[in-house]
Amino acid sequence: QVDWKAFFTALDAAGFKGDLCIEREAGKQRVVDIRTAREFVEKLQ
């Protein structure tokens, strides 16, 4: 598993200013899954 908090902390410490892409290719609720992922990432900030 990925330690997402540590991952984004490392990006921030390195001065990363790029975009983040959340990708979901399969399944019947792709939009809901992407929204859920966005909310998850936003809580880490």
mmJSON file of the N, C-alpha and C atoms, coordinates in Angstrom:
{"data_MODEL":{"atom_site":{
"group_PDB":["ATOM","ATOM","ATOM","ATOM","ATOM","ATOM","ATOM","ATOM","ATOM","ATOM","ATOM","ATOM","ATOM","ATOM","ATOM","ATOM","ATOM","ATOM","ATOM","ATOM","ATOM","ATOM","ATOM","ATOM","ATOM","ATOM","ATOM","ATOM","ATOM","ATOM","ATOM","ATOM","ATOM","ATOM","ATOM","ATOM","ATOM","ATOM","ATOM","ATOM","ATOM","ATOM","ATOM","ATOM","ATOM","ATOM","ATOM","ATOM","ATOM","ATOM","ATOM","ATOM","ATOM","ATOM","ATOM","ATOM","ATOM","ATOM","ATOM","ATOM","ATOM","ATOM","ATOM","ATOM","ATOM","ATOM","ATOM","ATOM","ATOM","ATOM","ATOM","ATOM","ATOM","ATOM","ATOM","ATOM","ATOM","ATOM","ATOM","ATOM","ATOM","ATOM","ATOM","ATOM","ATOM","ATOM","ATOM","ATOM","ATOM","ATOM","ATOM","ATOM","ATOM","ATOM","ATOM","ATOM","ATOM","ATOM","ATOM","ATOM","ATOM","ATOM","ATOM","ATOM","ATOM","ATOM","ATOM","ATOM","ATOM","ATOM","ATOM","ATOM","ATOM","ATOM","ATOM","ATOM","ATOM","ATOM","ATOM","ATOM","ATOM","ATOM","ATOM","ATOM","ATOM","ATOM","ATOM","ATOM","ATOM","ATOM","ATOM","ATOM","ATOM","ATOM","ATOM"],
"id":[1,2,3,4,5,6,7,8,9,10,11,12,13,14,15,16,17,18,19,20,21,22,23,24,25,26,27,28,29,30,31,32,33,34,35,36,37,38,39,40,41,42,43,44,45,46,47,48,49,50,51,52,53,54,55,56,57,58,59,60,61,62,63,64,65,66,67,68,69,70,71,72,73,74,75,76,77,78,79,80,81,82,83,84,85,86,87,88,89,90,91,92,93,94,95,96,97,98,99,100,101,102,103,104,105,106,107,108,109,110,111,112,113,114,115,116,117,118,119,120,121,122,123,124,125,126,127,128,129,130,131,132,133,134,135],
"type_symbol":["N","C","C","N","C","C","N","C","C","N","C","C","N","C","C","N","C","C","N","C","C","N","C","C","N","C","C","N","C","C","N","C","C","N","C","C","N","C","C","N","C","C","N","C","C","N","C","C","N","C","C","N","C","C","N","C","C","N","C","C","N","C","C","N","C","C","N","C","C","N","C","C","N","C","C","N","C","C","N","C","C","N","C","C","N","C","C","N","C","C","N","C","C","N","C","C","N","C","C","N","C","C","N","C","C","N","C","C","N","C","C","N","C","C","N","C","C","N","C","C","N","C","C","N","C","C","N","C","C","N","C","C","N","C","C"],
"label_atom_id":["N","CA","C","N","CA","C","N","CA","C","N","CA","C","N","CA","C","N","CA","C","N","CA","C","N","CA","C","N","CA","C","N","CA","C","N","CA","C","N","CA","C","N","CA","C","N","CA","C","N","CA","C","N","CA","C","N","CA","C","N","CA","C","N","CA","C","N","CA","C","N","CA","C","N","CA","C","N","CA","C","N","CA","C","N","CA","C","N","CA","C","N","CA","C","N","CA","C","N","CA","C","N","CA","C","N","CA","C","N","CA","C","N","CA","C","N","CA","C","N","CA","C","N","CA","C","N","CA","C","N","CA","C","N","CA","C","N","CA","C","N","CA","C","N","CA","C","N","CA","C","N","CA","C","N","CA","C"],
"label_alt_id":[null,null,null,null,null,null,null,null,null,null,null,null,null,null,null,null,null,null,null,null,null,null,null,null,null,null,null,null,null,null,null,null,null,null,null,null,null,null,null,null,null,null,null,null,null,null,null,null,null,null,null,null,null,null,null,null,null,null,null,null,null,null,null,null,null,null,null,null,null,null,null,null,null,null,null,null,null,null,null,null,null,null,null,null,null,null,null,null,null,null,null,null,null,null,null,null,null,null,null,null,null,null,null,null,null,null,null,null,null,null,null,null,null,null,null,null,null,null,null,null,null,null,null,null,null,null,null,null,null,null,null,null,null,null,null],
"label_comp_id":["GLN","GLN","GLN","VAL","VAL","VAL","ASP","ASP","ASP","TRP","TRP","TRP","LYS","LYS","LYS","ALA","ALA","ALA","PHE","PHE","PHE","PHE","PHE","PHE","THR","THR","THR","ALA","ALA","ALA","LEU","LEU","LEU","ASP","ASP","ASP","ALA","ALA","ALA","ALA","ALA","ALA","GLY","GLY","GLY","PHE","PHE","PHE","LYS","LYS","LYS","GLY","GLY","GLY","ASP","ASP","ASP","LEU","LEU","LEU","CYS","CYS","CYS","ILE","ILE","ILE","GLU","GLU","GLU","ARG","ARG","ARG","GLU","GLU","GLU","ALA","ALA","ALA","GLY","GLY","GLY","LYS","LYS","LYS","GLN","GLN","GLN","ARG","ARG","ARG","VAL","VAL","VAL","VAL","VAL","VAL","ASP","ASP","ASP","ILE","ILE","ILE","ARG","ARG","ARG","THR","THR","THR","ALA","ALA","ALA","ARG","ARG","ARG","GLU","GLU","GLU","PHE","PHE","PHE","VAL","VAL","VAL","GLU","GLU","GLU","LYS","LYS","LYS","LEU","LEU","LEU","GLN","GLN","GLN"],
"label_asym_id":["A","A","A","A","A","A","A","A","A","A","A","A","A","A","A","A","A","A","A","A","A","A","A","A","A","A","A","A","A","A","A","A","A","A","A","A","A","A","A","A","A","A","A","A","A","A","A","A","A","A","A","A","A","A","A","A","A","A","A","A","A","A","A","A","A","A","A","A","A","A","A","A","A","A","A","A","A","A","A","A","A","A","A","A","A","A","A","A","A","A","A","A","A","A","A","A","A","A","A","A","A","A","A","A","A","A","A","A","A","A","A","A","A","A","A","A","A","A","A","A","A","A","A","A","A","A","A","A","A","A","A","A","A","A","A"],
"label_entity_id":["1","1","1","1","1","1","1","1","1","1","1","1","1","1","1","1","1","1","1","1","1","1","1","1","1","1","1","1","1","1","1","1","1","1","1","1","1","1","1","1","1","1","1","1","1","1","1","1","1","1","1","1","1","1","1","1","1","1","1","1","1","1","1","1","1","1","1","1","1","1","1","1","1","1","1","1","1","1","1","1","1","1","1","1","1","1","1","1","1","1","1","1","1","1","1","1","1","1","1","1","1","1","1","1","1","1","1","1","1","1","1","1","1","1","1","1","1","1","1","1","1","1","1","1","1","1","1","1","1","1","1","1","1","1","1"],
"label_seq_id":[1,1,1,2,2,2,3,3,3,4,4,4,5,5,5,6,6,6,7,7,7,8,8,8,9,9,9,10,10,10,11,11,11,12,12,12,13,13,13,14,14,14,15,15,15,16,16,16,17,17,17,18,18,18,19,19,19,20,20,20,21,21,21,22,22,22,23,23,23,24,24,24,25,25,25,26,26,26,27,27,27,28,28,28,29,29,29,30,30,30,31,31,31,32,32,32,33,33,33,34,34,34,35,35,35,36,36,36,37,37,37,38,38,38,39,39,39,40,40,40,41,41,41,42,42,42,43,43,43,44,44,44,45,45,45],
"pdbx_PDB_ins_code":[null,null,null,null,null,null,null,null,null,null,null,null,null,null,null,null,null,null,null,null,null,null,null,null,null,null,null,null,null,null,null,null,null,null,null,null,null,null,null,null,null,null,null,null,null,null,null,null,null,null,null,null,null,null,null,null,null,null,null,null,null,null,null,null,null,null,null,null,null,null,null,null,null,null,null,null,null,null,null,null,null,null,null,null,null,null,null,null,null,null,null,null,null,null,null,null,null,null,null,null,null,null,null,null,null,null,null,null,null,null,null,null,null,null,null,null,null,null,null,null,null,null,null,null,null,null,null,null,null,null,null,null,null,null,null],
"Cartn_x":[0.826,0.0,0.865,0.294,1.002,0.682,1.703,1.519,1.308,0.06,-0.252,0.15,-0.016,0.376,1.871,2.676,4.126,4.472,3.755,3.991,3.791,2.654,2.377,3.273,3.665,4.607,5.954,6.398,7.666,7.594,6.478,6.314,6.388,5.716,5.717,7.125,7.824,9.185,10.135,9.862,10.701,10.331,9.267,8.853,8.007,7.422,6.599,5.398,5.207,4.089,3.244,3.353,2.641,1.199,0.545,-0.851,-0.954,-2.113,-2.419,-3.527,-3.342,-4.347,-4.905,-6.212,-6.895,-7.57,-7.21,-7.697,-8.504,-9.603,-10.465,-10.971,-10.587,-10.881,-12.046,-12.383,-13.404,-14.417,-15.501,-16.529,-17.707,-18.789,-20.028,-20.188,-19.339,-19.493,-18.2,-17.647,-16.365,-16.394,-17.452,-17.527,-17.542,-18.322,-18.381,-17.014,-16.354,-15.034,-14.016,-14.062,-13.128,-13.417,-14.681,-15.031,-14.541,-14.712,-14.258,-12.741,-12.03,-10.571,-10.145,-10.832,-10.512,-10.71,-11.805,-12.07,-10.999,-10.565,-9.515,-8.226,-7.834,-6.6,-6.72,-7.871,-8.062,-7.93,-8.336,-8.225,-6.774,-5.898,-4.487,-3.734,-4.304,-3.605,-3.718],
"Cartn_y":[-1.189,0.0,1.245,2.314,3.592,4.441,5.008,5.985,7.331,7.639,8.822,10.115,10.192,11.405,11.649,10.613,10.732,11.052,10.456,10.7,12.173,12.74,14.142,15.088,14.687,15.485,15.55,14.426,14.391,15.253,15.193,16.049,17.52,17.865,19.249,19.685,18.828,19.141,19.321,18.612,18.719,19.928,20.632,21.817,21.51,20.329,19.943,20.864,21.394,22.307,21.829,20.562,20.021,19.67,19.135,18.726,17.301,16.984,15.637,15.086,13.889,13.25,12.036,12.018,10.865,10.144,8.892,8.146,6.934,6.719,5.56,5.073,3.877,3.408,2.429,1.742,0.706,0.837,0.15,0.161,1.032,0.849,1.555,2.873,3.131,4.368,5.178,5.349,6.044,7.456,8.207,9.592,9.621,8.754,8.678,8.287,7.325,6.891,8.026,8.812,9.925,11.004,11.283,12.268,11.808,10.537,9.972,10.091,9.805,9.924,11.372,12.303,13.726,14.146,13.736,14.074,13.484,12.273,11.624,12.44,12.852,13.627,14.986,15.619,16.937,16.871,15.773,15.622,15.482,15.08,14.906,16.226,17.261,18.551,19.326],
"Cartn_z":[0.0,0.0,0.0,-0.494,-0.58,0.644,1.237,2.307,1.619,1.295,0.492,1.172,2.478,3.208,3.023,3.192,3.013,1.562,0.63,-0.796,-1.139,-0.728,-1.036,-0.236,0.965,1.747,1.032,0.481,-0.259,-1.519,-2.227,-3.412,-3.028,-1.952,-1.487,-1.074,-0.353,0.094,-1.085,-2.176,-3.372,-4.223,-3.831,-4.579,-5.799,-5.849,-7.0,-7.133,-8.327,-8.598,-9.772,-10.121,-11.276,-10.966,-11.964,-11.847,-11.314,-10.806,-10.341,-11.226,-11.718,-12.569,-11.834,-11.669,-11.086,-12.236,-12.438,-13.59,-13.134,-13.783,-13.503,-14.84,-15.252,-16.599,-16.706,-15.65,-15.76,-14.634,-14.799,-13.77,-14.16,-13.462,-13.798,-13.063,-12.081,-11.308,-11.327,-12.519,-12.656,-12.092,-12.369,-11.893,-10.368,-9.766,-8.298,-7.738,-8.367,-7.905,-7.98,-9.049,-9.202,-8.164,-7.924,-6.886,-5.515,-5.237,-3.963,-3.835,-4.915,-4.907,-4.698,-5.357,-5.187,-3.732,-3.133,-1.733,-0.816,-1.112,-0.329,-0.38,-1.588,-1.759,-1.081,-1.205,-0.588,0.933,1.539,2.995,3.45,2.554,2.897,2.95,2.387,2.306,3.584],
"occupancy":[1.0,1.0,1.0,1.0,1.0,1.0,1.0,1.0,1.0,1.0,1.0,1.0,1.0,1.0,1.0,1.0,1.0,1.0,1.0,1.0,1.0,1.0,1.0,1.0,1.0,1.0,1.0,1.0,1.0,1.0,1.0,1.0,1.0,1.0,1.0,1.0,1.0,1.0,1.0,1.0,1.0,1.0,1.0,1.0,1.0,1.0,1.0,1.0,1.0,1.0,1.0,1.0,1.0,1.0,1.0,1.0,1.0,1.0,1.0,1.0,1.0,1.0,1.0,1.0,1.0,1.0,1.0,1.0,1.0,1.0,1.0,1.0,1.0,1.0,1.0,1.0,1.0,1.0,1.0,1.0,1.0,1.0,1.0,1.0,1.0,1.0,1.0,1.0,1.0,1.0,1.0,1.0,1.0,1.0,1.0,1.0,1.0,1.0,1.0,1.0,1.0,1.0,1.0,1.0,1.0,1.0,1.0,1.0,1.0,1.0,1.0,1.0,1.0,1.0,1.0,1.0,1.0,1.0,1.0,1.0,1.0,1.0,1.0,1.0,1.0,1.0,1.0,1.0,1.0,1.0,1.0,1.0,1.0,1.0,1.0],
"B_iso_or_equiv":[0.0,0.0,0.0,0.0,0.0,0.0,0.0,0.0,0.0,0.0,0.0,0.0,0.0,0.0,0.0,0.0,0.0,0.0,0.0,0.0,0.0,0.0,0.0,0.0,0.0,0.0,0.0,0.0,0.0,0.0,0.0,0.0,0.0,0.0,0.0,0.0,0.0,0.0,0.0,0.0,0.0,0.0,0.0,0.0,0.0,0.0,0.0,0.0,0.0,0.0,0.0,0.0,0.0,0.0,0.0,0.0,0.0,0.0,0.0,0.0,0.0,0.0,0.0,0.0,0.0,0.0,0.0,0.0,0.0,0.0,0.0,0.0,0.0,0.0,0.0,0.0,0.0,0.0,0.0,0.0,0.0,0.0,0.0,0.0,0.0,0.0,0.0,0.0,0.0,0.0,0.0,0.0,0.0,0.0,0.0,0.0,0.0,0.0,0.0,0.0,0.0,0.0,0.0,0.0,0.0,0.0,0.0,0.0,0.0,0.0,0.0,0.0,0.0,0.0,0.0,0.0,0.0,0.0,0.0,0.0,0.0,0.0,0.0,0.0,0.0,0.0,0.0,0.0,0.0,0.0,0.0,0.0,0.0,0.0,0.0],
"pdbx_formal_charge":[null,null,null,null,null,null,null,null,null,null,null,null,null,null,null,null,null,null,null,null,null,null,null,null,null,null,null,null,null,null,null,null,null,null,null,null,null,null,null,null,null,null,null,null,null,null,null,null,null,null,null,null,null,null,null,null,null,null,null,null,null,null,null,null,null,null,null,null,null,null,null,null,null,null,null,null,null,null,null,null,null,null,null,null,null,null,null,null,null,null,null,null,null,null,null,null,null,null,null,null,null,null,null,null,null,null,null,null,null,null,null,null,null,null,null,null,null,null,null,null,null,null,null,null,null,null,null,null,null,null,null,null,null,null,null],
"auth_seq_id":[1,1,1,2,2,2,3,3,3,4,4,4,5,5,5,6,6,6,7,7,7,8,8,8,9,9,9,10,10,10,11,11,11,12,12,12,13,13,13,14,14,14,15,15,15,16,16,16,17,17,17,18,18,18,19,19,19,20,20,20,21,21,21,22,22,22,23,23,23,24,24,24,25,25,25,26,26,26,27,27,27,28,28,28,29,29,29,30,30,30,31,31,31,32,32,32,33,33,33,34,34,34,35,35,35,36,36,36,37,37,37,38,38,38,39,39,39,40,40,40,41,41,41,42,42,42,43,43,43,44,44,44,45,45,45],
"auth_comp_id":["GLN","GLN","GLN","VAL","VAL","VAL","ASP","ASP","ASP","TRP","TRP","TRP","LYS","LYS","LYS","ALA","ALA","ALA","PHE","PHE","PHE","PHE","PHE","PHE","THR","THR","THR","ALA","ALA","ALA","LEU","LEU","LEU","ASP","ASP","ASP","ALA","ALA","ALA","ALA","ALA","ALA","GLY","GLY","GLY","PHE","PHE","PHE","LYS","LYS","LYS","GLY","GLY","GLY","ASP","ASP","ASP","LEU","LEU","LEU","CYS","CYS","CYS","ILE","ILE","ILE","GLU","GLU","GLU","ARG","ARG","ARG","GLU","GLU","GLU","ALA","ALA","ALA","GLY","GLY","GLY","LYS","LYS","LYS","GLN","GLN","GLN","ARG","ARG","ARG","VAL","VAL","VAL","VAL","VAL","VAL","ASP","ASP","ASP","ILE","ILE","ILE","ARG","ARG","ARG","THR","THR","THR","ALA","ALA","ALA","ARG","ARG","ARG","GLU","GLU","GLU","PHE","PHE","PHE","VAL","VAL","VAL","GLU","GLU","GLU","LYS","LYS","LYS","LEU","LEU","LEU","GLN","GLN","GLN"],
"auth_asym_id":["A","A","A","A","A","A","A","A","A","A","A","A","A","A","A","A","A","A","A","A","A","A","A","A","A","A","A","A","A","A","A","A","A","A","A","A","A","A","A","A","A","A","A","A","A","A","A","A","A","A","A","A","A","A","A","A","A","A","A","A","A","A","A","A","A","A","A","A","A","A","A","A","A","A","A","A","A","A","A","A","A","A","A","A","A","A","A","A","A","A","A","A","A","A","A","A","A","A","A","A","A","A","A","A","A","A","A","A","A","A","A","A","A","A","A","A","A","A","A","A","A","A","A","A","A","A","A","A","A","A","A","A","A","A","A"],
"auth_atom_id":["N","CA","C","N","CA","C","N","CA","C","N","CA","C","N","CA","C","N","CA","C","N","CA","C","N","CA","C","N","CA","C","N","CA","C","N","CA","C","N","CA","C","N","CA","C","N","CA","C","N","CA","C","N","CA","C","N","CA","C","N","CA","C","N","CA","C","N","CA","C","N","CA","C","N","CA","C","N","CA","C","N","CA","C","N","CA","C","N","CA","C","N","CA","C","N","CA","C","N","CA","C","N","CA","C","N","CA","C","N","CA","C","N","CA","C","N","CA","C","N","CA","C","N","CA","C","N","CA","C","N","CA","C","N","CA","C","N","CA","C","N","CA","C","N","CA","C","N","CA","C","N","CA","C","N","CA","C"],
"pdbx_PDB_model_num":[1,1,1,1,1,1,1,1,1,1,1,1,1,1,1,1,1,1,1,1,1,1,1,1,1,1,1,1,1,1,1,1,1,1,1,1,1,1,1,1,1,1,1,1,1,1,1,1,1,1,1,1,1,1,1,1,1,1,1,1,1,1,1,1,1,1,1,1,1,1,1,1,1,1,1,1,1,1,1,1,1,1,1,1,1,1,1,1,1,1,1,1,1,1,1,1,1,1,1,1,1,1,1,1,1,1,1,1,1,1,1,1,1,1,1,1,1,1,1,1,1,1,1,1,1,1,1,1,1,1,1,1,1,1,1]
}}}
